[in-house]
Amino acid sequence: MKKYFYFLISIVCYLIGTGGLFYFLAWLGDLAPFSELNHAPTMSAGAALAKNMGLMLLFGMQHTLMARKSFKKRWQTVIPQPIERSVYVLFSGLLCLLIAWQWAPLQGWVWHLEPGSVGSIILMSVYALGIVFLLASSFLINHFELFGLQQSFLYLKNRKAAPPRFTDFAFYRMTRHPIYLGLLLIVWSTPDMSVTRLVLAVSMTVYIYIGIFFEEKDLVEQYGDEYRMYRRRVSKLIPGITSRTAGKPVYQKQI
């Protein structure tokens, strides 16, 4: 019975977590109901910035700290291992919803393009490309392991997971972190760049680079020279900015 209960929990966490993520992505494209990214300020600029930085700090700490091995080891004394990742996904989705609900608007605009203009169409196309890039990249590795369903399913079936493998093809030959690249495309590609959104885009970019730093420390520790070779061969984030040298494929668990 416990195994079925854990699997049910992982399904609920998956639905809420991915639902929160999809709502957040729609909100970034001004496509979400109930909440708008760009609306009139309701507090002073200082208070809005402090609130937004607090939200982003909470988001960054949850995504970065909860993914570290040291935290997982302690966390699994409270949350059973088969649903540990599912709880992480649940918290991530809830934080996405919290940001969309509570992100404080600021006065001013950086650029505004008329709907239907060439520039507007291009930017919205890049936004859509970012979503495709992000979601497709999760399936290029192991989407259901990444979002916690595989762990509880294997526990239900009394099976062990196969050793983690890095998918060294498609997007992962262009950039070591295509999921992050997709998120960058989404947050920066808009025909209506308000100061409100600019703060979000800049803070999200800072989070991404900090997250990559800690993530790659773990990957180097786990895979050693294999991952170092992969880093020399493939760009960190933006395709083409790092020279590629010959090297054998490496194996990696993408966090």
N, C-alpha and C positions, 0 to 999 in steps of 0.2 A: 504493500500500500504506500509506503514511504516513497518508493521509486516513482510511482504514478503521480504522487503529490508533487514531487520535485519537478517532474516533467510538465505538469500543469502550471506550476509557478513559472517555469522558464517560458512557456507559451504566453502567459499573461505579461511577463516582463518584456518579451519580444514585441508584442503588439503595442504596448504602451511606449516602449523605447523607440521603436521605429516610427510609431505614430507621432511622437514628439519631434523626432528628427525631420519627418516629412513636413510637419506643420512649420517648423523653423525655416526649412528651405523655401516653402511657399511664402512665408512671411518676408523673407529676404527679397523675394521677387514681387512684393506687393500683391500677392495673390491669395493671401490667407484671410478667412473670415474672422470677425470678432476683434482683431487687433491690427493696427496700422503702424508701420515703421516710422513714417513721416507724418506727424501731426503737430499741433500747436504746443509749445512748451507749457508745462504746468508748474514749474519751479525754477529757481535761479540756476544760472549756468553752472555755478560751482557745485550746488547740490546735485544737479543732474549728472555732472561728470563723476562726482564721488559715488553716486549710486551705480552708475554704469560700470565704473572700474571695480566696484565691489562685486557686481554680478559676473564680470569677466574673470575676476580673481577666483571666485567660487567655481566657475566653469573650468578654468585652467587647472585648479588644484584637484578637482574631482577626476578630470581626464588624465592628468599626469601622475598624481600620487597613487590613485587606485590601480593604475596599470603597472606599478613597480613591483618587483618580486618581493621586496622586503615587506611592503604593505600587504600583499596577497597572503604571505605566510601568516601574518598576524590576523588578517581579516578572516581567513578560513578557520580560525578557532571559534569564530562567531557564526559565520555563514558557511554552510556545507559546500565543499568543493564543487559538486555537480551543478550548483546554482550560483556560484560566486560570480561568474561572468554575466549571468542573467541579471543579477542585482546591479552590477555595474552598468549594464545597458539600461535598466530601469531608471537609475539615477541620472544617466546622461540624457534620456528622453525628457525627464521631468525638468531638468535644468534648461533644456532647449525651450520648453514651454514657458518656464519662468522668465527667461530673457525676452521672449516674444511678448509676454504679458507686461513686464515691468521695465523694459528699456526706456529710459527717460529721454524725451526729445529735447533738442537744442535748436537755437535760432540760427538761420542762415543756410545758404546753398553754395555748393562748389560748382556744380553744373546742372543744367536742366535741358533735356532735349524733348522736342515736341513728339507726341505719340505718332507713330507712323513714319517718322523721318528715317533717313538711311542710318544715321548714327544710333537711333533708338533700336532699330531692328537688329543691327549688328550686336549691340550690347546685350540685348535680350537673347540673342542666339548664343552668345558666349555663356550667358547665365545658364541656358538650357544644356549646353555642352558640358558645363561644370557638373551639373546634376548627373548626366549620363556618365561622365568620367568617374565621379565619386562612387556611384552605385555599381557600375561595371567593375571597378577596381576591387570592390569588396567580394565580388563573385570570382574574380581571377585568382584570389587566394582561397579563402574558405568562408563564405558569407555566414553560414550557420554556426560555425565555430566562433567567428568574430562577434556574433550577436548572441551567443550563449545557448542556442538550441542543441547543438551537437553534444555538448558535455552531458546534459541531462538525459538525452536520448541514449547515448552510449551507456550511461549508468543504468538506465531502465533495461537495456538489453544485456547487461553484464559483459560489456565489451570495452576494450581499451582503445584510445585514440592512436592513430598512426603517428609516427614522428613528424613534427612540423616541417613542411617543405616551402621553400621560397619559389614563387612562380616567376621564373626569369624569362618572360616573354610578354608580348603586347605592351601595355603601358609601363610595365616594370622594367622594360629595356630603355624607356625614355626618361624615367625619373624613379628614384628610390621610394618616393612617397606620393603616388598618384592620388590617393584619397585626399591628402592634404592639398595637393594641387587643385583638385576639383573644388574643394571648399574655398580656396583663394579665388578661383574664377567666379564662383557664385557671389561672394561678398563684395567683390570689386566691380562686377559687371552690372551696371544699372544706368538707365537713362536719366535717373533723378538722384544724383549724389548730394544729399543733404549733409550738413555738418553732423547731424544725428547718425547717419549711416557711416560717414567718414570715421567717426570715433569707433564705431563697431568694427569697421574694416581694418583699421590700424591695430586695434587691440587684439582682434582675431589673428592678424598676421604675426604679431609679437608672440601670442600663445603658440601658434604653429611652429615657429622657429625654436622656441623653448622646449616644446614637446618633442620635436625631432632630436634636439640635443640629448635629452635624457633617454629617449627611445633607442638611439643609436649607441649610447654607452652600454645599454643592456645587450644589444645585438652583438657588439664587438666582444663583450665579456663572454657571451654564449658561444659565438662562432669563430672568434679569433681572426686569423689571417684570411679565412674564407670571406668574411664580411668586409674586412679591410680591402680586399681585392675588388669586391663588388662596389665599394665606395669609390675606388679609383676609376672604375670603368663606367659608372652611371651617375648622372647628375643628382644632386641632393633633392632638388625640388623643381627648378625651371629647366626643362629639356634643353640640351645643347650648350649650357654654360660651362660644363666641365669636359675637358678632353677625355676621350675614351681610349683606354689601353686594353690590350688583349688580356684575357683572363678566363678561368674556368667558371662555370655556373656555381652559385652558392645556394645554400639552403637556409631558410629564415622563417621565423614565425613573426608575422606582422602584427603589432599590437594595435 
